Amino acid sequence: MGCWNQTCMLSNLPVMASDDVMSIFLVKTPKSSPYEYAVPFPFYVEGEYDEYGRVENQTGAMLEPIISAFRKKAIPIMKGENQYHEPEIIPSEFTWEDIMSADLQGRLQTQHSNVSRINHVVIRKDVFDEIVENHKPYYVWTSRDDVTHEISYDDIMSEMSIFYAEMTAYNAGTDYMARIGIKDFAVFNTKNTYISSLLASDPVDNSHMILASAVLVQMIADGATEDEVYAVVDNAVQMAIVKDFVRATNRQWAMPGHAGQDADTEPHCLLASITIEIAERMEEKFNEEYEE
């Protein structure tokens, strides 16, 4: 089987061999088709595209927690008639490479109230980083402030020490296991920081696979340092900003088509120039009408 370029889920630009990407897993909602609405994990894994549909040289603070989530919550599947394309799926023995292979074979599943398919998509790292740096979620708010306004990545992460102190204080003398089933932990519901406001909004659809608040509470209970917690919060905040960008641009979390073996960027440039021209006209018209 020949190699192929993958497609960036956000930009639809080709992703070629050795391109830096963010790996993101999507949990399908019960009624969705393979190319319709899904819910992303609240974390990403960084790596390089291997030109055969997988990501290699994977790294990042959430690599092992995501592998652990698959080991615990993916569904075992018996070997099918075709031993090469339908191998037995044994989640308890999963490595990253096993997860990538099971995804390519369409055999990544989990079960909560229903059996749900899990798919893997990639976003070009250069696209992802630009969005994190420049997009400002407007819905972020805290209990000290009733005004909804735009907040940058730097604004959010500047409160890391406050967030860590609150997390540490909240866990003092309490039993983590008694709270493991709770979706939004009390420290997130206080929304005293922009971080807690963002991370309290994990979608319910994904909560049975991996939940940002649960990961962080467990880390604090295990005595994680502020630097260790920072790395996980940084990952989750970046994902939260990208999720808000998807919402703001009326996109959906879905599998894009493969890009074949070419890299014709001219149509992408054409679409981008058309979009910019029309969007600027629309913004100008809106501003004129608003001023009237």
N, C-alpha and C positions, 0 to 999 in steps of 0.2 A: 504494500500500500504506500502510495506516495505521500510526501509531506504536504502541508498546507499552511497558509497564513490564517491566524485567528482574527477575530474582529473585536475591536474595543467596544464594550457595551454602551459607553456614553457618547463617544465621538463617531462611531462606525468606521474609524480609520483602521487600516490593516495593522495587524500585530505580527511582526516577522521574527524569524529565528533570533534568539538571544536578546530580544527587546525586553526592557524592564517593565514588569506589570504588577498590578495588585490583584491577587486571587480572592474572589468573593464567592461564597456559596449562597444559593437561593433555595428557600423552602417553598414549594408550590402550595398554594391554597387549594382546598379540596376540589373546587369546581373549575380550576384553571386548566387550560390546555398547555402543551409544551412551550408555547410561545406567548403565553399571556401572563397576567399578573402573578408575582411571587414576592416573598419577603426576604430581604438579605440578612445574613448573620450580622451582628453588630460590630464585627471585627474583620480585618483583612490579613492576608499573608503576602509578603513581598517575595518576588522571585523573577525568573526569566522564562520566556516562552521557549519551548523545545522544538517547535514546528511540527509536532505530532499531536496537538490538542492538550498537552500537559504543561505544567509549570515545574521547573527544576531550580536548583540552587535556592531553595526556599529558605526564608529567614523571617525573624521578627518575634516580638514578645508573645504573640498569640498563636504561634505555630503549634507548640505542644498542647495548650488548652483546646485548640480546635481538633487536633488529632484525638485527644482524650474524649471530647464530646462525641465524636464519631464512634469511638470504641464502645462507649456506653449506650448510645441512643440510636445508632443505625440498626437496621433490621437484617438479621442473617437471611441469606437466600440460597436455596439448594442449587446445585449444578444443573444447568439446562441440557438440552439435547446436543448443543454445540459446545464442546468443552473449551474451545478457544474464545468464543464470544459470549458464552454464558457460564463462566466459572463460578464455583461456590464462593459466596461472600461471607467471610468470617470477620465481623467488625472487631471482635475482641483482640484480633491479631493485626489490626490495621497499622500500616505505616503511611507516610504521605504518598509514597508511590502507589500503594494499594488503593488509596482514596482516588487518586487521579485515574487509575485504570478502571475502577468501578464506575466512575463518572462517565468515561468514554463508552463503556458498555451499557450505560443507562440503568445501572443496578445499584444506585445509591438511594436508599429509602429510609424513612423514619416513620414512627407511628406515635400519634398522640391521641386525638379523638378519631382521626382517620389516618390511613396510610398516605404519606406525602412523598413525592419525588423530590430529591435534592439535586440541583444542577450547579455546575461550576462555570462562572464567567470571569473574564479578565477586563480590567481597565488599564489602559496605558498609564505608566507611572507619571509621565510628563503631563498628561491630561489631569490625572488625579491630583497631583501636586499643585497645579495652577488653580484648580477649583478650590482646594483647601486654603490656598494663600489669598484668593481674591473674592470668593463668595462669602457673604455675611448673612447667616440665618437671621431672619427678622422676628421669629416667634419666640426667641429665647427671653425668658423673664425670670425674676427671682422675687422672693417674699419681701425684699427690702425696696422693691421698685415695681410699681404697677404699670409702668409704661412699656409698651412693646416697641423694641427698636432693634436696629442691626448691631450684631456683635461679631467681631473678627476672631479668627483663630487665636491670635496673640492675646486678645482680651480674655478669652475663655481660659487659656492655659496659664495666664498670670495668677489665677486663683488656686493653683495646684496645692500650695502649702496649706491654705485654709481648708480645702476639701480633704486633704490627707488628715489634718488634725481632727476634723469632724468625724471622719470615718473611724479613726483610732479611738476617739472618745466614745463613739456609739457602740463599738464592739467591746469596750471594757466591761468585764464581768457578765457578759451575756453569752448564751448558748447559740452558736451559729445554726446547728441542726434544727433548732426549734423554729427557725425563721426561713429555712431553705425553700419552702413552698410559696413564699410570699413574692409576688411579682415586683412591687416597688417597695424597697426597704425604707424605713423611716428617714434615714439620712438623705435619701434622694427626694422624698416627699417634702422635706423642709425647703428645698430649692433655695438655700442660702447662697449658693454659688451658681455661676452659669454652667459649670460642669454637671452639677446635680440636676439642673433643669433639663439639660440635653439627655443625660443618661437615664432619667426617669421615664423617658418616652419610648423605650424599646417596644416594638410591636408584639402584641400577645401571640400572634401566629407563630413566632419563632421561639417563644419563651421556653419551650420544652427541649430545645436543642442546646442553646448556649445564650446566657443572659448577662449583659455587662454588669449589672448590679450584683448578681450572684457571684460572678468571678471575683469582683473586687472585694466583696464582703469576706469571701473565703480567704483571699490573699491576706487581708488584714488579720483575720483570725489566726492565720498561720505565721504571723510575725513578719510579713514582707516589709522591706525598707521603702522609704519614700521614693527612691529612684526606681525600684521595681514596680511600684504602683504607678509612678509617672509614665513608664513605658506603655502600660496597659491603657491608662486613661488617654494618653496621646493617640493611641491607635483608635480607641472608641470615639474620641472627639472628632478625629479626621473623618471617620466613617459617618458620623452624625451630620457633619457639614455636607458631605457628598450626598447623603440621603436627602437632605433638605434641598440641595441643588436639583436632584432628580424630581422632587415634588414641584419646585419653582419653575422648572422648564417643561412641565407636563409630560415627562418621560415615565416609562415603566421599567421595573426590574424584570428583565426578560432575556432569554438567550438570543443573541444576534446570529445571523447566518455566517457561515465560514467565508473567508475572503479569497479562497482559491489559492493560486500560486503566483499571482501578479501583485503589483502594488501601484495601481493607477490612481494617483491622488488628484488628477485634474477635476473629475466630477465633484470631489469633496471641496475643492477650492471654489468651484462654481456655486455649489449650494451654500457655502459659508458666505460668499460675497452677496448672494441674493438675500440670505437671511439677515445679514447686517444692514443692508440697504433698506429693506422693508421694516425691520425693527426700529431703525432710527427714525423713519417717517412716522411710524405709529407712535413712538415716544414723543416726537415733536408735536403731533396732533393732540395727543393726550394732554401735554403740558399747556398748550394753547387753550384747550377747552377748560382745563382746570383753573387757569388764571382768570377766565371769564366768569 
